[in-house]
Amino acid sequence: MNQKELQTKVEEALDEIRPFLQSDGGDISLMSIDNGKIVRVQLKGACVGCSVNQMTLKSGVEMTIKKYAPQIESVVSVDET
């Protein structure tokens, strides 16, 4: 899978989980994919201050992204700049 295909798959995964985040007043954006293995995302809105956002990131976001793109090793959150 090339970089463009990988990005498309990751975006599809984010589109699947976005409605759940938005229903809680949050959102998520893809920031980058490093070395084809590390996905960097930015949590937005209510997700930023949520006490369970790391659990959401690992159990929800990372699991869904790996379903679409199994070669992804981890998903990390980056802060707003």
N, C-alpha and C positions, 0 to 999 in steps of 0.2 A: 504494500500500500504506500503510495507516494504521499508527500506532505499535504498536498491539496485534498486528496481523498481522506486522509487522516483527519484533517480539519473539518471536512464535511461530516464525517462520522461523529466527531466530538460535538459539533453543533447540533446534530440530530439528537444525541443523547441529552444535551442541555435543553433542547426543545421539549423533550419528554418530561423532564423534571421541573421545568420553569413554572407550569401552572400550579404546582404544589407550593412552590416558594412564593409565588405571587398571591396565592390565597391567604398567606400569612403576612402579606405586606412587604415581601422581599423580592429579590431578583438575583440573577447570576449572569455574568458575562465571561466569555473566553478571552483571556489576555494573551496567552502564547502556549505553544507546545515546544518544549525544549528537548532536543535530541530524539524526537519521536517517542519519548517515554514519559516525560513529566508534563502534566497539564497544569497550567496556572490559570486560576479563575479569580474573579472578583465578585464577592458577595455584596449585595446592595440593599438599601432600605432597611427593613426590620431585621434582616439576616445579619447585618453588621454587629448589632449589639446583642444578638440572641445568645443566650447561655448554652444552647445546644448546637451552635453552628458547626463546631468541629465534628460532632457526631453526625450531623446532617451531611457534612462534607464527605466523611469516610463511608458511612453506611448507605447514604442515598446517592450522592453525586458520583463518587468514585466507582461504586458498584455499577451504576447505570452506564458510565463512560466505558468501563471495562467490558460490559456486555456488547457495546458497539465496536470497541477497538481494544481487543484483548492484549495487544502489545503495550498498552499504557501501564506503567508501573505504579505511579502515584498521582494524586491530585492535590495541589496545594493552593491555599488562598493567599492572595496578595492584597495589601491594604490600598485604599483609595489614595491617590496622590493629589 
